[in-house]
Amino acid sequence: MTESLVHDKDPAEQEALARDLGDELTDAFVRFVRGEVEFAELTFLAFDTLQDLHVVGSGAYELEYDEDDEDDDQEEATEEQEDLAQEPARP
């Protein structure tokens, strides 16, 4: 039997996080094949990624958002709306 994990998080969010971790690991594998990463570093990255995956699977994580990223996202959304409306946003 597999280890029972607590799932109090949104399963779609957990799946997206797991996919992101997989993408990061894939990138590390490619960098290793290109000679950009030593095997010892790859081993550490793989282990670290597996630990992160366990945290995601257990639901024992909290997502934190950088305020600067939120401001950038808001600015981009406003600009996109202005482009769609073809007029400047009203204050």
PDB file of N, CA, C and O in Angstrom:
ATOM      1  N   MET A   1       0.833  -1.185   0.000  1.00  0.00           N
ATOM      2  CA  MET A   1       0.000   0.000   0.000  1.00  0.00           C
ATOM      3  C   MET A   1       0.874   1.243   0.000  1.00  0.00           C
ATOM      4  O   MET A   1       1.996   1.239   0.505  1.00  0.00           O
ATOM      5  N   THR A   2       0.337   2.291  -0.571  1.00  0.00           N
ATOM      6  CA  THR A   2       1.063   3.552  -0.584  1.00  0.00           C
ATOM      7  C   THR A   2       0.765   4.343   0.673  1.00  0.00           C
ATOM      8  O   THR A   2      -0.224   4.106   1.367  1.00  0.00           O
ATOM      9  N   GLU A   3       1.635   5.275   0.939  1.00  0.00           N
ATOM     10  CA  GLU A   3       1.489   6.140   2.112  1.00  0.00           C
ATOM     11  C   GLU A   3       0.252   7.014   1.942  1.00  0.00           C
ATOM     12  O   GLU A   3       0.037   7.582   0.871  1.00  0.00           O
ATOM     13  N   SER A   4      -0.554   7.125   2.978  1.00  0.00           N
ATOM     14  CA  SER A   4      -1.742   7.958   2.933  1.00  0.00           C
ATOM     15  C   SER A   4      -1.341   9.425   3.060  1.00  0.00           C
ATOM     16  O   SER A   4      -0.633   9.805   3.992  1.00  0.00           O
ATOM     17  N   LEU A   5      -1.796  10.235   2.125  1.00  0.00           N
ATOM     18  CA  LEU A   5      -1.473  11.655   2.142  1.00  0.00           C
ATOM     19  C   LEU A   5      -2.720  12.464   2.475  1.00  0.00           C
ATOM     20  O   LEU A   5      -3.832  12.083   2.109  1.00  0.00           O
ATOM     21  N   VAL A   6      -2.534  13.568   3.162  1.00  0.00           N
ATOM     22  CA  VAL A   6      -3.623  14.453   3.516  1.00  0.00           C
ATOM     23  C   VAL A   6      -3.886  15.366   2.324  1.00  0.00           C
ATOM     24  O   VAL A   6      -2.970  16.004   1.806  1.00  0.00           O
ATOM     25  N   HIS A   7      -5.132  15.423   1.899  1.00  0.00           N
ATOM     26  CA  HIS A   7      -5.455  16.223   0.718  1.00  0.00           C
ATOM     27  C   HIS A   7      -6.460  17.316   1.087  1.00  0.00           C
ATOM     28  O   HIS A   7      -7.640  17.218   0.750  1.00  0.00           O
ATOM     29  N   ASP A   8      -5.992  18.345   1.772  1.00  0.00           N
ATOM     30  CA  ASP A   8      -6.862  19.464   2.103  1.00  0.00           C
ATOM     31  C   ASP A   8      -6.649  20.627   1.139  1.00  0.00           C
ATOM     32  O   ASP A   8      -7.202  21.709   1.335  1.00  0.00           O
ATOM     33  N   LYS A   9      -5.855  20.406   0.109  1.00  0.00           N
ATOM     34  CA  LYS A   9      -5.572  21.434  -0.900  1.00  0.00           C
ATOM     35  C   LYS A   9      -6.361  21.116  -2.158  1.00  0.00           C
ATOM     36  O   LYS A   9      -6.871  20.008  -2.327  1.00  0.00           O
ATOM     37  N   ASP A  10      -6.453  22.091  -3.023  1.00  0.00           N
ATOM     38  CA  ASP A  10      -7.115  21.921  -4.307  1.00  0.00           C
ATOM     39  C   ASP A  10      -6.322  20.921  -5.148  1.00  0.00           C
ATOM     40  O   ASP A  10      -5.148  21.159  -5.430  1.00  0.00           O
ATOM     41  N   PRO A  11      -6.934  19.811  -5.553  1.00  0.00           N
ATOM     42  CA  PRO A  11      -6.210  18.810  -6.340  1.00  0.00           C
ATOM     43  C   PRO A  11      -5.637  19.370  -7.647  1.00  0.00           C
ATOM     44  O   PRO A  11      -4.559  18.953  -8.070  1.00  0.00           O
ATOM     45  N   ALA A  12      -6.328  20.291  -8.279  1.00  0.00           N
ATOM     46  CA  ALA A  12      -5.820  20.894  -9.517  1.00  0.00           C
ATOM     47  C   ALA A  12      -4.568  21.718  -9.238  1.00  0.00           C
ATOM     48  O   ALA A  12      -3.634  21.727 -10.040  1.00  0.00           O
ATOM     49  N   GLU A  13      -4.550  22.413  -8.096  1.00  0.00           N
ATOM     50  CA  GLU A  13      -3.375  23.184  -7.701  1.00  0.00           C
ATOM     51  C   GLU A  13      -2.198  22.251  -7.436  1.00  0.00           C
ATOM     52  O   GLU A  13      -1.074  22.524  -7.856  1.00  0.00           O
ATOM     53  N   GLN A  14      -2.464  21.149  -6.739  1.00  0.00           N
ATOM     54  CA  GLN A  14      -1.404  20.185  -6.449  1.00  0.00           C
ATOM     55  C   GLN A  14      -0.867  19.576  -7.749  1.00  0.00           C
ATOM     56  O   GLN A  14       0.340  19.390  -7.902  1.00  0.00           O
ATOM     57  N   GLU A  15      -1.758  19.274  -8.667  1.00  0.00           N
ATOM     58  CA  GLU A  15      -1.324  18.712  -9.946  1.00  0.00           C
ATOM     59  C   GLU A  15      -0.453  19.706 -10.707  1.00  0.00           C
ATOM     60  O   GLU A  15       0.567  19.329 -11.283  1.00  0.00           O
ATOM     61  N   ALA A  16      -0.853  20.969 -10.708  1.00  0.00           N
ATOM     62  CA  ALA A  16      -0.059  21.998 -11.395  1.00  0.00           C
ATOM     63  C   ALA A  16       1.318  22.137 -10.758  1.00  0.00           C
ATOM     64  O   ALA A  16       2.319  22.276 -11.461  1.00  0.00           O
ATOM     65  N   LEU A  17       1.373  22.101  -9.432  1.00  0.00           N
ATOM     66  CA  LEU A  17       2.653  22.191  -8.741  1.00  0.00           C
ATOM     67  C   LEU A  17       3.524  20.974  -9.054  1.00  0.00           C
ATOM     68  O   LEU A  17       4.730  21.108  -9.263  1.00  0.00           O
ATOM     69  N   ALA A  18       2.912  19.785  -9.087  1.00  0.00           N
ATOM     70  CA  ALA A  18       3.665  18.576  -9.415  1.00  0.00           C
ATOM     71  C   ALA A  18       4.217  18.650 -10.834  1.00  0.00           C
ATOM     72  O   ALA A  18       5.350  18.241 -11.086  1.00  0.00           O
ATOM     73  N   ARG A  19       3.415  19.171 -11.760  1.00  0.00           N
ATOM     74  CA  ARG A  19       3.884  19.323 -13.143  1.00  0.00           C
ATOM     75  C   ARG A  19       5.050  20.313 -13.217  1.00  0.00           C
ATOM     76  O   ARG A  19       6.016  20.089 -13.946  1.00  0.00           O
ATOM     77  N   ASP A  20       4.952  21.394 -12.465  1.00  0.00           N
ATOM     78  CA  ASP A  20       6.051  22.375 -12.430  1.00  0.00           C
ATOM     79  C   ASP A  20       7.334  21.730 -11.904  1.00  0.00           C
ATOM     80  O   ASP A  20       8.419  21.956 -12.441  1.00  0.00           O
ATOM     81  N   LEU A  21       7.197  20.928 -10.851  1.00  0.00           N
ATOM     82  CA  LEU A  21       8.371  20.237 -10.310  1.00  0.00           C
ATOM     83  C   LEU A  21       8.946  19.270 -11.341  1.00  0.00           C
ATOM     84  O   LEU A  21      10.164  19.159 -11.477  1.00  0.00           O
ATOM     85  N   GLY A  22       8.083  18.579 -12.060  1.00  0.00           N
ATOM     86  CA  GLY A  22       8.540  17.668 -13.103  1.00  0.00           C
ATOM     87  C   GLY A  22       9.261  18.403 -14.215  1.00  0.00           C
ATOM     88  O   GLY A  22      10.271  17.931 -14.736  1.00  0.00           O
ATOM     89  N   ASP A  23       8.730  19.573 -14.576  1.00  0.00           N
ATOM     90  CA  ASP A  23       9.384  20.386 -15.615  1.00  0.00           C
ATOM     91  C   ASP A  23      10.771  20.835 -15.166  1.00  0.00           C
ATOM     92  O   ASP A  23      11.723  20.809 -15.947  1.00  0.00           O
ATOM     93  N   GLU A  24      10.881  21.246 -13.902  1.00  0.00           N
ATOM     94  CA  GLU A  24      12.179  21.669 -13.373  1.00  0.00           C
ATOM     95  C   GLU A  24      13.174  20.510 -13.387  1.00  0.00           C
ATOM     96  O   GLU A  24      14.347  20.693 -13.712  1.00  0.00           O
ATOM     97  N   LEU A  25      12.700  19.328 -13.035  1.00  0.00           N
ATOM     98  CA  LEU A  25      13.576  18.161 -13.031  1.00  0.00           C
ATOM     99  C   LEU A  25      13.977  17.791 -14.462  1.00  0.00           C
ATOM    100  O   LEU A  25      15.128  17.431 -14.711  1.00  0.00           O
ATOM    101  N   THR A  26      13.046  17.877 -15.383  1.00  0.00           N
ATOM    102  CA  THR A  26      13.360  17.622 -16.793  1.00  0.00           C
ATOM    103  C   THR A  26      14.425  18.586 -17.288  1.00  0.00           C
ATOM    104  O   THR A  26      15.364  18.182 -17.974  1.00  0.00           O
ATOM    105  N   ASP A  27      14.281  19.853 -16.943  1.00  0.00           N
ATOM    106  CA  ASP A  27      15.294  20.847 -17.334  1.00  0.00           C
ATOM    107  C   ASP A  27      16.661  20.500 -16.755  1.00  0.00           C
ATOM    108  O   ASP A  27      17.681  20.649 -17.428  1.00  0.00           O
ATOM    109  N   ALA A  28      16.680  20.039 -15.511  1.00  0.00           N
ATOM    110  CA  ALA A  28      17.946  19.663 -14.883  1.00  0.00           C
ATOM    111  C   ALA A  28      18.562  18.461 -15.597  1.00  0.00           C
ATOM    112  O   ALA A  28      19.778  18.410 -15.777  1.00  0.00           O
ATOM    113  N   PHE A  29      17.741  17.496 -16.006  1.00  0.00           N
ATOM    114  CA  PHE A  29      18.242  16.338 -16.752  1.00  0.00           C
ATOM    115  C   PHE A  29      18.865  16.779 -18.073  1.00  0.00           C
ATOM    116  O   PHE A  29      19.932  16.302 -18.458  1.00  0.00           O
ATOM    117  N   VAL A  30      18.192  17.686 -18.754  1.00  0.00           N
ATOM    118  CA  VAL A  30      18.708  18.180 -20.041  1.00  0.00           C
ATOM    119  C   VAL A  30      20.024  18.921 -19.829  1.00  0.00           C
ATOM    120  O   VAL A  30      20.967  18.748 -20.600  1.00  0.00           O
ATOM    121  N   ARG A  31      20.090  19.745 -18.787  1.00  0.00           N
ATOM    122  CA  ARG A  31      21.339  20.460 -18.504  1.00  0.00           C
ATOM    123  C   ARG A  31      22.471  19.490 -18.182  1.00  0.00           C
ATOM    124  O   ARG A  31      23.625  19.742 -18.528  1.00  0.00           O
ATOM    125  N   PHE A  32      22.141  18.369 -17.513  1.00  0.00           N
ATOM    126  CA  PHE A  32      23.156  17.361 -17.230  1.00  0.00           C
ATOM    127  C   PHE A  32      23.693  16.754 -18.530  1.00  0.00           C
ATOM    128  O   PHE A  32      24.903  16.614 -18.705  1.00  0.00           O
ATOM    129  N   VAL A  33      22.787  16.399 -19.428  1.00  0.00           N
ATOM    130  CA  VAL A  33      23.198  15.796 -20.697  1.00  0.00           C
ATOM    131  C   VAL A  33      24.045  16.769 -21.512  1.00  0.00           C
ATOM    132  O   VAL A  33      24.946  16.353 -22.240  1.00  0.00           O
ATOM    133  N   ARG A  34      23.761  18.045 -21.392  1.00  0.00           N
ATOM    134  CA  ARG A  34      24.535  19.071 -22.099  1.00  0.00           C
ATOM    135  C   ARG A  34      25.871  19.353 -21.418  1.00  0.00           C
ATOM    136  O   ARG A  34      26.705  20.073 -21.967  1.00  0.00           O
ATOM    137  N   GLY A  35      26.078  18.801 -20.245  1.00  0.00           N
ATOM    138  CA  GLY A  35      27.318  19.033 -19.516  1.00  0.00           C
ATOM    139  C   GLY A  35      27.301  20.308 -18.702  1.00  0.00           C
ATOM    140  O   GLY A  35      28.350  20.767 -18.251  1.00  0.00           O
ATOM    141  N   GLU A  36      26.124  20.893 -18.506  1.00  0.00           N
ATOM    142  CA  GLU A  36      26.004  22.153 -17.768  1.00  0.00           C
ATOM    143  C   GLU A  36      25.858  21.929 -16.260  1.00  0.00           C
ATOM    144  O   GLU A  36      26.016  22.864 -15.475  1.00  0.00           O
ATOM    145  N   VAL A  37      25.555  20.689 -15.855  1.00  0.00           N
ATOM    146  CA  VAL A  37      25.342  20.356 -14.446  1.00  0.00           C
ATOM    147  C   VAL A  37      26.130  19.088 -14.150  1.00  0.00           C
ATOM    148  O   VAL A  37      26.097  18.130 -14.923  1.00  0.00           O
ATOM    149  N   GLU A  38      26.834  19.089 -13.029  1.00  0.00           N
ATOM    150  CA  GLU A  38      27.565  17.896 -12.600  1.00  0.00           C
ATOM    151  C   GLU A  38      26.575  16.876 -12.037  1.00  0.00           C
ATOM    152  O   GLU A  38      25.488  17.236 -11.585  1.00  0.00           O
ATOM    153  N   PHE A  39      26.966  15.597 -12.071  1.00  0.00           N
ATOM    154  CA  PHE A  39      26.096  14.537 -11.581  1.00  0.00           C
ATOM    155  C   PHE A  39      25.737  14.733 -10.106  1.00  0.00           C
ATOM    156  O   PHE A  39      24.594  14.503  -9.711  1.00  0.00           O
ATOM    157  N   ALA A  40      26.690  15.148  -9.307  1.00  0.00           N
ATOM    158  CA  ALA A  40      26.427  15.358  -7.876  1.00  0.00           C
ATOM    159  C   ALA A  40      25.355  16.430  -7.679  1.00  0.00           C
ATOM    160  O   ALA A  40      24.471  16.280  -6.836  1.00  0.00           O
ATOM    161  N   GLU A  41      25.434  17.500  -8.450  1.00  0.00           N
ATOM    162  CA  GLU A  41      24.426  18.565  -8.346  1.00  0.00           C
ATOM    163  C   GLU A  41      23.064  18.061  -8.814  1.00  0.00           C
ATOM    164  O   GLU A  41      22.040  18.380  -8.211  1.00  0.00           O
ATOM    165  N   LEU A  42      23.053  17.273  -9.889  1.00  0.00           N
ATOM    166  CA  LEU A  42      21.802  16.703 -10.387  1.00  0.00           C
ATOM    167  C   LEU A  42      21.162  15.795  -9.341  1.00  0.00           C
ATOM    168  O   LEU A  42      19.947  15.814  -9.146  1.00  0.00           O
ATOM    169  N   THR A  43      21.993  15.004  -8.676  1.00  0.00           N
ATOM    170  CA  THR A  43      21.484  14.116  -7.633  1.00  0.00           C
ATOM    171  C   THR A  43      20.829  14.924  -6.516  1.00  0.00           C
ATOM    172  O   THR A  43      19.748  14.576  -6.042  1.00  0.00           O
ATOM    173  N   PHE A  44      21.484  15.995  -6.101  1.00  0.00           N
ATOM    174  CA  PHE A  44      20.921  16.856  -5.059  1.00  0.00           C
ATOM    175  C   PHE A  44      19.607  17.474  -5.532  1.00  0.00           C
ATOM    176  O   PHE A  44      18.626  17.496  -4.788  1.00  0.00           O
ATOM    177  N   LEU A  45      19.586  17.978  -6.769  1.00  0.00           N
ATOM    178  CA  LEU A  45      18.366  18.589  -7.309  1.00  0.00           C
ATOM    179  C   LEU A  45      17.217  17.584  -7.368  1.00  0.00           C
ATOM    180  O   LEU A  45      16.077  17.915  -7.043  1.00  0.00           O
ATOM    181  N   ALA A  46      17.524  16.356  -7.784  1.00  0.00           N
ATOM    182  CA  ALA A  46      16.495  15.322  -7.864  1.00  0.00           C
ATOM    183  C   ALA A  46      15.935  15.006  -6.471  1.00  0.00           C
ATOM    184  O   ALA A  46      14.722  14.888  -6.299  1.00  0.00           O
ATOM    185  N   PHE A  47      16.813  14.872  -5.492  1.00  0.00           N
ATOM    186  CA  PHE A  47      16.373  14.581  -4.128  1.00  0.00           C
ATOM    187  C   PHE A  47      15.537  15.741  -3.579  1.00  0.00           C
ATOM    188  O   PHE A  47      14.487  15.531  -2.973  1.00  0.00           O
ATOM    189  N   ASP A  48      16.012  16.948  -3.798  1.00  0.00           N
ATOM    190  CA  ASP A  48      15.296  18.139  -3.335  1.00  0.00           C
ATOM    191  C   ASP A  48      13.909  18.219  -3.984  1.00  0.00           C
ATOM    192  O   ASP A  48      12.930  18.569  -3.325  1.00  0.00           O
ATOM    193  N   THR A  49      13.836  17.898  -5.255  1.00  0.00           N
ATOM    194  CA  THR A  49      12.556  17.920  -5.967  1.00  0.00           C
ATOM    195  C   THR A  49      11.610  16.864  -5.414  1.00  0.00           C
ATOM    196  O   THR A  49      10.414  17.113  -5.265  1.00  0.00           O
ATOM    197  N   LEU A  50      12.143  15.689  -5.110  1.00  0.00           N
ATOM    198  CA  LEU A  50      11.306  14.641  -4.521  1.00  0.00           C
ATOM    199  C   LEU A  50      10.777  15.063  -3.148  1.00  0.00           C
ATOM    200  O   LEU A  50       9.632  14.767  -2.804  1.00  0.00           O
ATOM    201  N   GLN A  51      11.600  15.744  -2.373  1.00  0.00           N
ATOM    202  CA  GLN A  51      11.125  16.261  -1.080  1.00  0.00           C
ATOM    203  C   GLN A  51      10.003  17.281  -1.296  1.00  0.00           C
ATOM    204  O   GLN A  51       8.995  17.256  -0.590  1.00  0.00           O
ATOM    205  N   ASP A  52      10.179  18.170  -2.266  1.00  0.00           N
ATOM    206  CA  ASP A  52       9.141  19.156  -2.567  1.00  0.00           C
ATOM    207  C   ASP A  52       7.854  18.470  -3.024  1.00  0.00           C
ATOM    208  O   ASP A  52       6.757  18.887  -2.653  1.00  0.00           O
ATOM    209  N   LEU A  53       7.996  17.419  -3.828  1.00  0.00           N
ATOM    210  CA  LEU A  53       6.831  16.680  -4.299  1.00  0.00           C
ATOM    211  C   LEU A  53       6.076  16.055  -3.128  1.00  0.00           C
ATOM    212  O   LEU A  53       4.846  16.043  -3.107  1.00  0.00           O
ATOM    213  N   HIS A  54       6.822  15.539  -2.158  1.00  0.00           N
ATOM    214  CA  HIS A  54       6.181  14.959  -0.974  1.00  0.00           C
ATOM    215  C   HIS A  54       5.390  16.024  -0.213  1.00  0.00           C
ATOM    216  O   HIS A  54       4.277  15.764   0.244  1.00  0.00           O
ATOM    217  N   VAL A  55       5.955  17.201  -0.078  1.00  0.00           N
ATOM    218  CA  VAL A  55       5.267  18.302   0.608  1.00  0.00           C
ATOM    219  C   VAL A  55       3.990  18.670  -0.148  1.00  0.00           C
ATOM    220  O   VAL A  55       2.943  18.874   0.466  1.00  0.00           O
ATOM    221  N   VAL A  56       4.072  18.755  -1.468  1.00  0.00           N
ATOM    222  CA  VAL A  56       2.898  19.083  -2.278  1.00  0.00           C
ATOM    223  C   VAL A  56       1.840  17.989  -2.122  1.00  0.00           C
ATOM    224  O   VAL A  56       0.661  18.280  -1.925  1.00  0.00           O
ATOM    225  N   GLY A  57       2.271  16.732  -2.213  1.00  0.00           N
ATOM    226  CA  GLY A  57       1.332  15.624  -2.098  1.00  0.00           C
ATOM    227  C   GLY A  57       0.668  15.540  -0.741  1.00  0.00           C
ATOM    228  O   GLY A  57      -0.491  15.139  -0.636  1.00  0.00           O
ATOM    229  N   SER A  58       1.397  15.918   0.301  1.00  0.00           N
ATOM    230  CA  SER A  58       0.840  15.857   1.653  1.00  0.00           C
ATOM    231  C   SER A  58      -0.050  17.058   1.962  1.00  0.00           C
ATOM    232  O   SER A  58      -0.810  17.041   2.930  1.00  0.00           O
ATOM    233  N   GLY A  59       0.046  18.097   1.140  1.00  0.00           N
ATOM    234  CA  GLY A  59      -0.738  19.301   1.384  1.00  0.00           C
ATOM    235  C   GLY A  59      -0.142  20.187   2.463  1.00  0.00           C
ATOM    236  O   GLY A  59      -0.794  21.126   2.921  1.00  0.00           O
ATOM    237  N   ALA A  60       1.073  19.907   2.873  1.00  0.00           N
ATOM    238  CA  ALA A  60       1.715  20.653   3.957  1.00  0.00           C
ATOM    239  C   ALA A  60       2.503  21.835   3.409  1.00  0.00           C
ATOM    240  O   ALA A  60       3.683  22.000   3.718  1.00  0.00           O
ATOM    241  N   TYR A  61       1.854  22.647   2.604  1.00  0.00           N
ATOM    242  CA  TYR A  61       2.524  23.812   2.034  1.00  0.00           C
ATOM    243  C   TYR A  61       1.563  24.993   2.017  1.00  0.00           C
ATOM    244  O   TYR A  61       0.346  24.821   2.077  1.00  0.00           O
ATOM    245  N   GLU A  62       2.111  26.158   1.937  1.00  0.00           N
ATOM    246  CA  GLU A  62       1.354  27.388   1.784  1.00  0.00           C
ATOM    247  C   GLU A  62       1.978  28.152   0.633  1.00  0.00           C
ATOM    248  O   GLU A  62       3.189  28.374   0.618  1.00  0.00           O
ATOM    249  N   LEU A  63       1.178  28.551  -0.314  1.00  0.00           N
ATOM    250  CA  LEU A  63       1.693  29.345  -1.423  1.00  0.00           C
ATOM    251  C   LEU A  63       1.845  30.782  -0.972  1.00  0.00           C
ATOM    252  O   LEU A  63       0.967  31.341  -0.316  1.00  0.00           O
ATOM    253  N   GLU A  64       2.960  31.364  -1.328  1.00  0.00           N
ATOM    254  CA  GLU A  64       3.225  32.762  -1.013  1.00  0.00           C
ATOM    255  C   GLU A  64       3.371  33.521  -2.312  1.00  0.00           C
ATOM    256  O   GLU A  64       3.994  33.043  -3.260  1.00  0.00           O
ATOM    257  N   TYR A  65       2.801  34.684  -2.347  1.00  0.00           N
ATOM    258  CA  TYR A  65       2.867  35.503  -3.548  1.00  0.00           C
ATOM    259  C   TYR A  65       3.694  36.735  -3.271  1.00  0.00           C
ATOM    260  O   TYR A  65       3.515  37.400  -2.251  1.00  0.00           O
ATOM    261  N   ASP A  66       4.589  37.033  -4.171  1.00  0.00           N
ATOM    262  CA  ASP A  66       5.430  38.216  -4.074  1.00  0.00           C
ATOM    263  C   ASP A  66       4.578  39.424  -4.463  1.00  0.00           C
ATOM    264  O   ASP A  66       3.954  39.426  -5.524  1.00  0.00           O
ATOM    265  N   GLU A  67       4.549  40.440  -3.620  1.00  0.00           N
ATOM    266  CA  GLU A  67       3.727  41.618  -3.897  1.00  0.00           C
ATOM    267  C   GLU A  67       4.126  42.288  -5.195  1.00  0.00           C
ATOM    268  O   GLU A  67       3.269  42.812  -5.906  1.00  0.00           O
ATOM    269  N   ASP A  68       5.413  42.282  -5.519  1.00  0.00           N
ATOM    270  CA  ASP A  68       5.866  42.873  -6.772  1.00  0.00           C
ATOM    271  C   ASP A  68       5.262  42.141  -7.961  1.00  0.00           C
ATOM    272  O   ASP A  68       4.879  42.771  -8.947  1.00  0.00           O
ATOM    273  N   ASP A  69       5.174  40.804  -7.878  1.00  0.00           N
ATOM    274  CA  ASP A  69       4.576  40.021  -8.946  1.00  0.00           C
ATOM    275  C   ASP A  69       3.102  40.363  -9.097  1.00  0.00           C
ATOM    276  O   ASP A  69       2.598  40.457 -10.216  1.00  0.00           O
ATOM    277  N   GLU A  70       2.404  40.551  -7.979  1.00  0.00           N
ATOM    278  CA  GLU A  70       0.988  40.901  -8.035  1.00  0.00           C
ATOM    279  C   GLU A  70       0.801  42.261  -8.694  1.00  0.00           C
ATOM    280  O   GLU A  70      -0.118  42.443  -9.493  1.00  0.00           O
ATOM    281  N   ASP A  71       1.673  43.224  -8.362  1.00  0.00           N
ATOM    282  CA  ASP A  71       1.587  44.547  -8.978  1.00  0.00           C
ATOM    283  C   ASP A  71       1.827  44.447 -10.474  1.00  0.00           C
ATOM    284  O   ASP A  71       1.118  45.077 -11.258  1.00  0.00           O
ATOM    285  N   ASP A  72       2.828  43.656 -10.881  1.00  0.00           N
ATOM    286  CA  ASP A  72       3.122  43.464 -12.297  1.00  0.00           C
ATOM    287  C   ASP A  72       1.948  42.812 -13.004  1.00  0.00           C
ATOM    288  O   ASP A  72       1.594  43.206 -14.116  1.00  0.00           O
ATOM    289  N   ASP A  73       1.335  41.809 -12.363  1.00  0.00           N
ATOM    290  CA  ASP A  73       0.190  41.131 -12.960  1.00  0.00           C
ATOM    291  C   ASP A  73      -0.969  42.104 -13.144  1.00  0.00           C
ATOM    292  O   ASP A  73      -1.649  42.072 -14.170  1.00  0.00           O
ATOM    293  N   GLN A  74      -1.197  42.968 -12.157  1.00  0.00           N
ATOM    294  CA  GLN A  74      -2.288  43.938 -12.246  1.00  0.00           C
ATOM    295  C   GLN A  74      -2.026  44.925 -13.377  1.00  0.00           C
ATOM    296  O   GLN A  74      -2.937  45.271 -14.128  1.00  0.00           O
ATOM    297  N   GLU A  75      -0.782  45.375 -13.498  1.00  0.00           N
ATOM    298  CA  GLU A  75      -0.438  46.305 -14.570  1.00  0.00           C
ATOM    299  C   GLU A  75      -0.635  45.648 -15.935  1.00  0.00           C
ATOM    300  O   GLU A  75      -1.165  46.275 -16.852  1.00  0.00           O
ATOM    301  N   GLU A  76      -0.218  44.405 -16.075  1.00  0.00           N
ATOM    302  CA  GLU A  76      -0.381  43.688 -17.335  1.00  0.00           C
ATOM    303  C   GLU A  76      -1.857  43.501 -17.666  1.00  0.00           C
ATOM    304  O   GLU A  76      -2.257  43.650 -18.821  1.00  0.00           O
ATOM    305  N   ALA A  77      -2.664  43.178 -16.672  1.00  0.00           N
ATOM    306  CA  ALA A  77      -4.094  42.992 -16.892  1.00  0.00           C
ATOM    307  C   ALA A  77      -4.747  44.303 -17.321  1.00  0.00           C
ATOM    308  O   ALA A  77      -5.608  44.314 -18.200  1.00  0.00           O
ATOM    309  N   THR A  78      -4.336  45.404 -16.699  1.00  0.00           N
ATOM    310  CA  THR A  78      -4.880  46.718 -17.062  1.00  0.00           C
ATOM    311  C   THR A  78      -4.500  47.068 -18.494  1.00  0.00           C
ATOM    312  O   THR A  78      -5.337  47.537 -19.266  1.00  0.00           O
ATOM    313  N   GLU A  79      -3.243  46.842 -18.846  1.00  0.00           N
ATOM    314  CA  GLU A  79      -2.797  47.136 -20.203  1.00  0.00           C
ATOM    315  C   GLU A  79      -3.549  46.281 -21.222  1.00  0.00           C
ATOM    316  O   GLU A  79      -3.912  46.761 -22.296  1.00  0.00           O
ATOM    317  N   GLU A  80      -3.781  45.018 -20.881  1.00  0.00           N
ATOM    318  CA  GLU A  80      -4.504  44.136 -21.791  1.00  0.00           C
ATOM    319  C   GLU A  80      -5.940  44.625 -21.976  1.00  0.00           C
ATOM    320  O   GLU A  80      -6.464  44.622 -23.089  1.00  0.00           O
ATOM    321  N   GLN A  81      -6.570  45.044 -20.878  1.00  0.00           N
ATOM    322  CA  GLN A  81      -7.935  45.571 -20.972  1.00  0.00           C
ATOM    323  C   GLN A  81      -7.977  46.847 -21.804  1.00  0.00           C
ATOM    324  O   GLN A  81      -8.903  47.051 -22.589  1.00  0.00           O
ATOM    325  N   GLU A  82      -6.964  47.710 -21.630  1.00  0.00           N
ATOM    326  CA  GLU A  82      -6.895  48.934 -22.421  1.00  0.00           C
ATOM    327  C   GLU A  82      -6.767  48.602 -23.906  1.00  0.00           C
ATOM    328  O   GLU A  82      -7.412  49.224 -24.750  1.00  0.00           O
ATOM    329  N   ASP A  83      -5.930  47.617 -24.213  1.00  0.00           N
ATOM    330  CA  ASP A  83      -5.767  47.209 -25.606  1.00  0.00           C
ATOM    331  C   ASP A  83      -7.069  46.672 -26.174  1.00  0.00           C
ATOM    332  O   ASP A  83      -7.443  46.995 -27.302  1.00  0.00           O
ATOM    333  N   LEU A  84      -7.759  45.852 -25.391  1.00  0.00           N
ATOM    334  CA  LEU A  84      -9.023  45.284 -25.857  1.00  0.00           C
ATOM    335  C   LEU A  84     -10.082  46.359 -26.040  1.00  0.00           C
ATOM    336  O   LEU A  84     -10.852  46.321 -27.000  1.00  0.00           O
ATOM    337  N   ALA A  85     -10.121  47.307 -25.131  1.00  0.00           N
ATOM    338  CA  ALA A  85     -11.108  48.381 -25.197  1.00  0.00           C
ATOM    339  C   ALA A  85     -10.670  49.482 -26.140  1.00  0.00           C
ATOM    340  O   ALA A  85     -11.489  50.313 -26.533  1.00  0.00           O
ATOM    341  N   GLN A  86      -9.418  49.511 -26.508  1.00  0.00           N
ATOM    342  CA  GLN A  86      -8.817  50.530 -27.360  1.00  0.00           C
ATOM    343  C   GLN A  86      -9.009  51.933 -26.798  1.00  0.00           C
ATOM    344  O   GLN A  86      -9.169  52.903 -27.539  1.00  0.00           O
ATOM    345  N   GLU A  87      -8.988  52.015 -25.472  1.00  0.00           N
ATOM    346  CA  GLU A  87      -9.031  53.317 -24.797  1.00  0.00           C
ATOM    347  C   GLU A  87      -8.327  53.180 -23.459  1.00  0.00           C
ATOM    348  O   GLU A  87      -8.260  52.084 -22.903  1.00  0.00           O
ATOM    349  N   PRO A  88      -7.801  54.281 -22.935  1.00  0.00           N
ATOM    350  CA  PRO A  88      -7.102  54.197 -21.642  1.00  0.00           C
ATOM    351  C   PRO A  88      -8.074  53.871 -20.495  1.00  0.00           C
ATOM    352  O   PRO A  88      -9.264  54.180 -20.553  1.00  0.00           O
ATOM    353  N   ALA A  89      -7.531  53.250 -19.479  1.00  0.00           N
ATOM    354  CA  ALA A  89      -8.330  52.928 -18.304  1.00  0.00           C
ATOM    355  C   ALA A  89      -8.733  54.201 -17.586  1.00  0.00           C
ATOM    356  O   ALA A  89      -7.994  55.185 -17.579  1.00  0.00           O
ATOM    357  N   ARG A  90      -9.898  54.175 -16.989  1.00  0.00           N
ATOM    358  CA  ARG A  90     -10.359  55.331 -16.223  1.00  0.00           C
ATOM    359  C   ARG A  90      -9.882  55.197 -14.797  1.00  0.00           C
ATOM    360  O   ARG A  90      -9.890  54.100 -14.240  1.00  0.00           O
ATOM    361  N   PRO A  91      -9.457  56.320 -14.186  1.00  0.00           N
ATOM    362  CA  PRO A  91      -8.971  56.254 -12.796  1.00  0.00           C
ATOM    363  C   PRO A  91     -10.072  55.935 -11.805  1.00  0.00           C
ATOM    364  O   PRO A  91      -9.817  55.847 -10.605  1.00  0.00           O
TER     365      PRO A  91
END
